[in-house]
Protein backbone atom coordinates (compact mmCIF):
# COMPACT_ATOMS: atom_id res chain seq x y z
CA UNK A 1 0.00 0.00 0.00
CA UNK A 2 0.99 3.56 -0.57
CA UNK A 3 2.50 5.53 2.32
CA UNK A 4 -0.03 8.34 1.85
CA UNK A 5 -2.84 5.85 2.46
CA UNK A 6 -1.38 5.09 5.90
CA UNK A 7 -1.08 8.79 6.62
CA UNK A 8 -4.68 9.46 5.59
CA UNK A 9 -5.87 6.47 7.57
CA UNK A 10 -3.89 7.54 10.65
CA UNK A 11 -5.23 11.11 10.49
CA UNK A 12 -8.80 9.90 10.00
CA UNK A 13 -8.33 7.57 12.98
CA UNK A 14 -7.13 10.49 15.10
CA UNK A 15 -10.18 12.49 14.06
CA UNK A 16 -12.58 9.61 14.67
CA UNK A 17 -11.05 8.85 18.07
CA UNK A 18 -10.75 12.47 19.15
CA UNK A 19 -12.63 11.79 22.40
CA UNK A 20 -9.72 9.61 23.43
CA UNK A 21 -6.88 11.50 21.78
CA UNK A 22 -7.73 15.08 22.81
CA UNK A 23 -7.23 14.37 26.54
CA UNK A 24 -4.07 12.40 25.72
CA UNK A 25 -2.61 15.20 23.62
CA UNK A 26 -3.58 17.87 26.17
CA UNK A 27 -1.93 15.97 29.02
CA UNK A 28 1.15 15.36 26.87
CA UNK A 29 1.28 19.09 26.06
CA UNK A 30 1.04 19.89 29.77
CA UNK A 31 3.79 17.39 30.56
CA UNK A 32 6.11 18.86 27.92
CA UNK A 33 5.23 22.38 29.09
CA UNK A 34 6.01 21.57 32.74
CA UNK A 35 9.32 19.98 31.82
CA UNK A 36 10.29 22.90 29.59
CA UNK A 37 9.34 25.49 32.20
CA UNK A 38 11.23 23.74 35.00
CA UNK A 39 14.29 23.26 32.80
CA UNK A 40 14.21 26.97 31.98
CA UNK A 41 13.85 27.87 35.65
CA UNK A 42 16.77 25.61 36.53
CA UNK A 43 18.92 27.23 33.84
CA UNK A 44 17.83 30.80 34.68
CA UNK A 45 17.99 30.57 38.45
CA UNK A 46 17.59 34.17 39.65
CA UNK A 47 20.39 34.04 42.14
CA UNK A 48 23.50 32.14 42.95
CA UNK A 49 22.00 30.10 45.76
CA UNK A 50 23.18 26.56 45.37
CA UNK A 51 20.24 25.07 47.26
CA UNK A 52 17.71 26.53 44.80
CA UNK A 53 19.74 25.31 41.85
CA UNK A 54 19.80 21.79 43.31
CA UNK A 55 16.05 21.80 44.04
CA UNK A 56 15.20 23.02 40.54
CA UNK A 57 17.46 20.50 38.83
CA UNK A 58 16.02 17.69 40.98
CA UNK A 59 12.52 18.79 40.04
CA UNK A 60 13.46 18.48 36.37
CA UNK A 61 14.54 14.88 36.99
CA UNK A 62 11.31 14.14 38.86
CA UNK A 63 9.33 15.49 35.91
CA UNK A 64 11.41 13.33 33.54
CA UNK A 65 10.52 10.18 35.49
CA UNK A 66 6.88 11.22 35.76
CA UNK A 67 6.70 11.99 32.02
CA UNK A 68 8.18 8.64 31.09
CA UNK A 69 5.80 6.63 33.26
CA UNK A 70 2.76 8.78 32.52
CA UNK A 71 3.12 8.84 28.74
CA UNK A 72 3.78 5.09 28.58
CA UNK A 73 0.73 4.38 30.70
CA UNK A 74 -1.63 6.66 28.79
CA UNK A 75 -0.51 5.33 25.41
CA UNK A 76 -1.00 1.74 26.53
CA UNK A 77 -4.48 2.73 27.75
CA UNK A 78 -5.26 4.17 24.31
CA UNK A 79 -4.04 1.04 22.55
CA UNK A 80 -6.15 -1.20 24.81
CA UNK A 81 -9.16 1.00 24.20
CA UNK A 82 -8.73 0.62 20.44
CA UNK A 83 -8.29 -3.16 20.40
CA UNK A 84 -11.57 -3.76 18.59
CA UNK A 85 -10.81 -1.19 15.91
CA UNK A 86 -7.35 -2.67 15.38
CA UNK A 87 -8.93 -6.13 15.24
CA UNK A 88 -11.36 -4.97 12.54
CA UNK A 89 -8.44 -3.64 10.48
CA UNK A 90 -6.71 -6.98 10.89
CA UNK A 91 -9.84 -8.91 9.83
CA UNK A 92 -10.19 -6.65 6.79
CA UNK A 93 -6.76 -7.75 5.63
CA UNK A 94 -4.28 -5.38 7.21
CA UNK A 95 -1.22 -7.24 8.38
CA UNK A 96 0.82 -6.47 11.47
CA UNK A 97 3.41 -4.42 9.55
CA UNK A 98 0.70 -2.26 7.99
CA UNK A 99 -1.03 -1.79 11.34
CA UNK A 100 2.30 -0.88 12.90
CA UNK A 101 2.94 1.72 10.18
CA UNK A 102 -0.45 3.28 10.75
CA UNK A 103 0.03 3.37 14.54
CA UNK A 104 3.54 4.78 14.17
CA UNK A 105 2.20 7.62 12.02
CA UNK A 106 -0.48 8.31 14.64
CA UNK A 107 2.20 8.40 17.33
CA UNK A 108 4.40 10.73 15.27
CA UNK A 109 1.49 13.14 14.72
CA UNK A 110 0.40 13.16 18.37
CA UNK A 111 4.02 13.41 19.54
CA UNK A 112 4.82 16.33 17.24
CA UNK A 113 1.68 18.21 18.27
CA UNK A 114 2.43 17.55 21.94
CA UNK A 115 6.06 18.61 21.77
CA UNK A 116 5.46 21.74 19.70
CA UNK A 117 2.42 22.74 21.76
CA UNK A 118 4.27 22.13 25.03
CA UNK A 119 7.24 24.23 23.98
CA UNK A 120 4.97 27.00 22.70
CA UNK A 121 2.92 27.21 25.91
CA UNK A 122 6.00 26.58 28.04
CA UNK A 123 7.73 29.54 26.42
CA UNK A 124 4.68 31.70 27.03
CA UNK A 125 4.46 30.77 30.70
CA UNK A 126 8.15 30.34 31.61
CA UNK A 127 8.78 34.05 32.01
CA UNK A 128 5.75 34.34 34.29
CA UNK A 129 7.02 31.45 36.42
CA UNK A 130 10.45 33.09 36.56
CA UNK A 131 8.90 36.34 37.81
CA UNK A 132 6.84 34.45 40.40
CA UNK A 133 9.91 32.61 41.65
CA UNK A 134 11.83 35.86 42.00
CA UNK A 135 8.92 37.37 43.90
CA UNK A 136 8.52 34.36 46.20
CA UNK A 137 12.17 34.42 47.25
CA UNK A 138 12.23 38.25 47.43
CA UNK A 139 14.95 38.64 44.86
CA UNK A 140 15.03 42.20 43.50
CA UNK A 141 17.88 42.04 41.00
CA UNK A 142 17.08 43.12 37.45
CA UNK A 143 18.27 39.85 35.97
CA UNK A 144 16.72 39.28 32.57
CA UNK A 145 15.06 36.01 31.69
CA UNK A 146 16.69 34.27 28.73
CA UNK A 147 15.14 31.59 26.59
CA UNK A 148 17.62 28.89 25.67
CA UNK A 149 17.63 27.06 22.36
CA UNK A 150 19.65 24.35 24.08
CA UNK A 151 16.82 23.70 26.56
CA UNK A 152 14.28 23.66 23.72
CA UNK A 153 16.48 21.18 21.84
CA UNK A 154 16.88 19.01 24.94
CA UNK A 155 13.11 19.06 25.44
CA UNK A 156 12.48 18.01 21.86
CA UNK A 157 15.12 15.28 22.10
CA UNK A 158 13.87 13.94 25.45
CA UNK A 159 10.21 13.76 24.44
CA UNK A 160 11.03 12.44 20.97
CA UNK A 161 12.89 9.61 22.68
CA UNK A 162 9.91 8.98 24.97
CA UNK A 163 7.43 8.89 22.09
CA UNK A 164 9.77 6.78 19.95
CA UNK A 165 10.42 4.24 22.70
CA UNK A 166 6.72 4.18 23.53
CA UNK A 167 5.94 3.61 19.87
CA UNK A 168 8.51 0.83 19.65
CA UNK A 169 7.26 -0.78 22.83
CA UNK A 170 3.61 -0.86 21.79
CA UNK A 171 3.90 -1.38 18.03
CA UNK A 172 6.99 -3.50 17.43
CA UNK A 173 6.20 -7.09 16.52
CA UNK A 174 7.80 -8.68 19.60
CA UNK A 175 6.43 -12.11 18.76
CA UNK A 176 8.62 -12.25 15.64
CA UNK A 177 11.65 -11.03 17.54
CA UNK A 178 11.23 -13.70 20.20
CA UNK A 179 10.28 -16.35 17.61
CA UNK A 180 6.99 -17.01 19.37
CA UNK A 181 3.76 -17.81 17.65
CA UNK A 182 0.98 -17.03 20.08
CA UNK A 183 -1.76 -18.13 17.68
CA UNK A 184 -0.56 -21.77 17.54
CA UNK A 185 0.12 -22.10 21.25
CA UNK A 186 -1.96 -24.70 23.04
CA UNK A 187 -3.49 -23.92 26.36
N, C-alpha and C positions, 0 to 999 in steps of 0.2 A: 504494500500500500504506500501511497504517497505520504511524505512527511507532513504536508499541509493538511491532509485529512486528519492526522493525529492532533495537530494543533487546533483545527476547527472543532474536533470532537472534545478535546480537553477544555476549550473555552466554553463550549456549550454545556459541558458537564459542570463547570464552575458556575455558570449562570443558573442552571437548573437546580443545583444544590446550594444556592446562595444562603438559604436558611442555616445551613451548617457551616459554610465557608466564611460568611461575614463575621460571625463571632471569632472564628479562628484567626482570620486576618487581622481583626482589630486587636486581639490579645497579642498577636505576634508583633504588630506595630508598637503596642505599648511596651512590650518586652525590649524591643530594639531601642525604643526611645529612652527607656530607663537606663539601659546599659550605656547608651551614647551620652546621656546627661551626666551620669556618675563618672564616666571616664573623662569627660571634659572638666568636671569639678575637681577630680583628682589631679589632672594636669595643670589646672589653673587655680590651685589652692591660693587663697587670698593672702596668706601670710606664710612665714617660714616656720610655723610650728610643726614639729615632726610628728606629734601625736595625731593631728588632724590629717596629715598626709597618709599616715598608716591606716587610719580609720577609713578614709575615702578609698584607698587602694584595696583594702580588704572588702569593702562593700562592692567594688567592681567584681572581685572574684566570687562573692556570694551571688551576685546577679548572673554571672557566667554559669555557675552550677544550676541555679534556678532555671535559667533559660534553656539549658540543655535538657534537663528533666522535663520541664513543662512542655516544650515544643515536641519532644518525642512522645510524650503521653497524649497530647491533643491530636497529633497526627495519627497515632494508632487508633484513637477513638474514632476519628473520621473514616479511616479505612474499615474498621469493624462496622460502622454505620452504613457503609456503602457495599457491604458484602453481596447483597442481592443484586444490585445494579451491576457489579463486576461479574457475578455469576451469569447474568443475562447476556452480557457481552461475550463471555466465554461460550455459552450455549449457541449464540449466533455465529460462532466461528472465529472469534478473536483468540489467538493463541496467547500464551504467557508473555512472549517477547513484545507483542503488539500492545497488550494491556500494560506492560511495564513502561513502554514508550509513552503511552497516553498519560499514565500516572506521573511519570517523570516530568512531562511538560506541564501538568497541573501544579506540581510541586515547584517548578521553576517560576511559573507565573505568580503563585502565591508568595513564594520567597522573595522575588524581586519587588513586588508591591509592598510587602512587609518591611523589607530593608530600606527601600527608598522612602516610604512613608514614615518609618521610625526615625530616620536621619533628618528628614524634613521637619517633623514636629519636635524632635530632640533639639535641633538647632534653634527653633523658635522659642523653646522653653528653657534652654540651658542658661541663657543670660539672666533670665528671671530667677532661676535657682541659684545662680552665682550671687546675685544681689541679695537674695534672701539669706544665704549663708553668711555673707559679710555682715548683714544686719543682725543676725542671730548671735554672732560672736563679737559684735561691737567693734568691727574693724573699719576704720575710717580712711584708710589710704585710698588714693585715687587710682589704684591699679586697674588697668583696662582688661576687659575680658577678651581673650583671643580664641578664635575657632581654629582648630588644628585639622589640617588635611590628613595628618598621620592618624589621628584618632578616628576620623571618618573612614579611612582605609582599613584600619584595624577592625572597626565595627563591621564593615562590609565583609572582610575576610572571615571574621569569627562566625557571623551568622550564615554566610555562604557555606562554611564548613558544617555548621549544624544542619542546615537544610539538605546539603548533599549527603551527609552521613545518615540523616533520617530517611532520605529518599532511598539510599542504598540498603538500609536496614529493612524497610518495608516493601521494597519493590524488586529486590534482587532475587533471582530464582535460586534460593538456597538449597532446594532439593536436588538440583543438578550439580551444584558444587559438592555436596556431601554424598552424591551418588545414591540418593534414596529415592524410592518410588513409593510415595504414600498411597497412591491409588491401588496398588497391587498388594499392599500389606494385609495380612490376615489378622483378624482380631479374635 
